Amino acid sequence: MDAPDTATPGLAAALERAETAVTQLTRWCDDFPSPGVRFADLTPVFADGPGYRAVVEGLAAAGAGADIVAGVDARGFLLGGGVAMQLGCGVLAVRKAGKLPPPVYAESYSLEYGAATLEIPCDAPDLTGRRVFVIDDVLATGGTLLAAADLLTRAGADVVGVAVVLELAELGGRARFDRYPLTSLVRV
């Protein structure tokens, strides 16, 4: 799934506004954080009120029916809070290792320029059977987003979908998402 069903009233316009904002405002940084990596900085998109609103509305349409939104550290926090407000549900921060007191569920993974670990609390909130929608800013090779979805599944959640603002198609991350429906608002 590339984007949510555009037959929903007003959704097509929100997606068009999101695509325009992302296309016009994304700052591209070559060789960051390491040589050969092209970093997509969405900070200018989020700092633009209409652009941020369009992105949140587009992501919320993809997550309709979720009980809780999980935002991946750190830009996913900005998106997850907005989407949860739009959907009228709660939000959960999926944190980088070492930011939460134990006990935690943890999931380690590889990414294009190293390795990392994500964590969520073991004891609160109870995710058993909860319909969770996972959000991050950019899909590159898919390691971070897949680790977050797998972590939440292992904690008992029913991951109903994952979504990103921007997908870097040439890096092939989409191919890793055979278990979870994937939405990207913009593919480049």
C-alpha positions as CSV (number, residue, x, y, z in Angstrom):
1,M,0.0,0.0,0.0
2,D,1.6,3.3,-1.0
3,A,-1.0,5.6,0.5
4,P,-4.3,5.4,2.2
5,D,-7.6,5.1,0.2
6,T,-8.0,8.5,-1.4
7,A,-11.8,8.0,-1.7
8,T,-12.1,9.2,1.9
9,P,-13.5,12.8,1.8
10,G,-10.8,15.4,1.8
11,L,-8.0,12.9,2.0
12,A,-6.8,13.3,-1.6
13,A,-6.4,17.0,-1.0
14,A,-4.5,16.4,2.3
15,L,-2.2,13.9,0.6
16,E,-1.6,16.4,-2.2
17,R,-0.8,19.1,0.3
18,A,1.5,16.7,2.2
19,E,3.3,15.7,-1.0
20,T,3.8,19.4,-2.0
21,A,5.2,20.3,1.4
22,V,7.5,17.4,1.6
23,T,8.8,17.9,-2.0
24,Q,9.3,21.6,-1.6
25,L,10.6,21.8,2.0
26,T,12.7,18.7,2.6
27,R,16.4,19.6,3.1
28,W,18.8,17.0,1.6
29,C,22.2,16.5,3.2
30,D,24.8,14.5,1.3
31,D,27.3,12.4,3.2
32,F,25.5,12.7,6.5
33,P,25.8,11.1,9.0
34,S,28.5,9.2,7.1
35,P,30.0,9.2,3.6
36,G,27.7,7.9,0.9
37,V,24.5,8.5,2.9
38,R,22.0,11.1,1.7
39,F,20.0,12.3,4.7
40,A,16.5,13.6,4.2
41,D,15.8,16.3,6.9
42,L,12.1,16.8,7.3
43,T,12.6,19.5,10.0
44,P,11.5,22.3,7.6
45,V,8.3,20.4,6.7
46,F,7.4,20.0,10.4
47,A,8.2,23.7,11.0
48,D,5.7,24.8,8.4
49,G,2.2,24.8,9.9
50,P,0.2,23.9,6.8
51,G,2.8,21.3,5.7
52,Y,2.9,19.7,9.2
53,R,-1.0,19.6,9.3
54,A,-1.2,18.0,5.8
55,V,1.4,15.3,6.8
56,V,-0.5,14.6,10.1
57,E,-3.8,14.4,8.3
58,G,-2.4,12.0,5.7
59,L,-0.8,9.7,8.3
60,A,-4.0,9.8,10.4
61,A,-6.1,8.6,7.5
62,A,-3.7,5.6,7.1
63,G,-4.1,4.8,10.8
64,A,-7.8,4.9,11.1
65,G,-9.1,2.4,13.6
66,A,-5.9,2.2,15.7
67,D,-6.1,2.1,19.5
68,I,-2.7,3.7,20.0
69,V,-0.1,5.3,17.8
70,A,3.6,4.4,18.3
71,G,6.1,7.1,17.3
72,V,9.7,6.0,16.7
73,D,12.5,8.0,18.3
74,A,12.8,10.9,17.7
75,R,11.0,12.5,14.7
76,G,8.3,9.8,15.0
77,F,7.4,11.4,18.4
78,L,6.5,14.7,16.6
79,L,4.3,12.8,14.1
80,G,2.9,10.3,16.5
81,G,1.5,12.9,18.9
82,G,-0.2,14.8,16.1
83,V,-1.6,11.7,14.6
84,A,-2.9,10.3,17.9
85,M,-4.6,13.6,18.6
86,Q,-6.2,13.5,15.1
87,L,-7.4,9.9,15.7
88,G,-8.5,10.5,19.3
89,C,-6.3,7.8,20.7
90,G,-3.1,7.5,22.9
91,V,0.5,7.7,21.8
92,L,3.5,5.5,22.8
93,A,7.1,6.6,22.4
94,V,9.4,3.8,21.0
95,R,12.7,4.9,22.5
96,K,16.4,4.5,21.7
97,A,18.3,2.2,24.1
98,G,19.1,3.5,27.5
99,K,16.3,6.1,27.7
100,L,13.8,4.1,29.8
101,P,14.2,2.5,33.3
102,P,14.0,-1.4,33.3
103,P,12.3,-3.6,32.7
104,V,12.0,-3.0,28.9
105,Y,11.4,-5.0,25.8
106,A,14.3,-4.4,23.4
107,E,14.9,-5.0,19.7
108,S,18.3,-4.6,18.1
109,Y,18.7,-4.0,14.4
110,S,21.1,-2.9,11.6
111,L,20.8,0.2,9.6
112,E,22.6,1.7,6.7
113,Y,25.3,3.3,8.8
114,G,25.5,1.2,12.0
115,A,23.4,-0.7,14.5
116,A,20.9,0.4,17.1
117,T,18.4,-0.8,19.7
118,L,14.8,0.3,20.3
119,E,12.9,-0.1,23.6
120,I,9.5,0.2,25.2
121,P,8.4,-0.4,28.8
122,C,7.5,-4.0,29.7
123,D,4.9,-3.1,32.3
124,A,3.0,-0.1,31.0
125,P,1.0,0.3,28.9
126,D,-0.3,-3.2,28.4
127,L,-0.3,-3.7,24.6
128,T,-1.9,-7.1,24.5
129,G,-4.4,-7.2,21.7
130,R,-4.2,-3.4,21.1
131,R,-4.3,-2.2,17.5
132,V,-1.1,-0.2,17.1
133,F,-0.2,2.1,14.2
134,V,3.6,2.7,13.9
135,I,5.0,6.0,12.6
136,D,8.4,7.2,11.6
137,D,9.6,10.0,9.3
138,V,11.7,8.3,6.7
139,L,11.9,4.7,5.3
140,A,15.4,4.0,3.9
141,T,16.5,0.3,4.3
142,G,13.6,-0.4,6.7
143,G,15.6,-1.5,9.7
144,T,14.3,1.0,12.3
145,L,10.6,0.7,11.3
146,L,10.7,-3.0,11.1
147,A,12.4,-3.3,14.5
148,A,9.8,-1.1,16.0
149,A,6.9,-3.1,14.5
150,D,8.5,-6.4,15.6
151,L,9.1,-5.1,19.1
152,L,5.5,-4.0,19.5
153,T,4.3,-7.4,18.1
154,R,6.5,-9.2,20.6
155,A,5.0,-7.1,23.4
156,G,1.5,-8.4,22.4
157,A,0.3,-5.6,20.1
158,D,-1.6,-6.1,16.8
159,V,0.4,-3.9,14.5
160,V,-2.3,-2.7,12.0
161,G,0.1,-0.7,9.9
162,V,3.3,1.2,9.6
163,A,3.7,4.6,7.9
164,V,6.3,7.1,7.0
165,V,6.3,10.6,5.5
166,L,9.1,9.9,3.0
167,E,10.2,6.7,1.4
168,L,13.6,6.4,-0.3
169,A,12.6,3.8,-2.8
170,E,16.1,3.1,-4.2
171,L,17.2,1.7,-0.9
172,G,14.6,-1.1,-1.0
173,G,13.2,-0.9,2.5
174,R,9.6,-1.6,1.3
175,A,10.7,-5.2,0.5
176,R,11.0,-6.0,4.2
177,F,7.4,-5.3,5.0
178,D,5.6,-8.5,4.1
179,R,4.0,-8.8,7.6
180,Y,2.8,-5.2,8.1
181,P,0.9,-2.9,5.7
182,L,3.1,0.0,4.8
183,T,2.0,3.5,3.8
184,S,4.4,6.2,2.6
185,L,3.0,9.7,1.8
186,V,5.8,10.4,-0.6
187,R,8.2,8.1,-2.5
188,V,11.4,9.4,-4.1
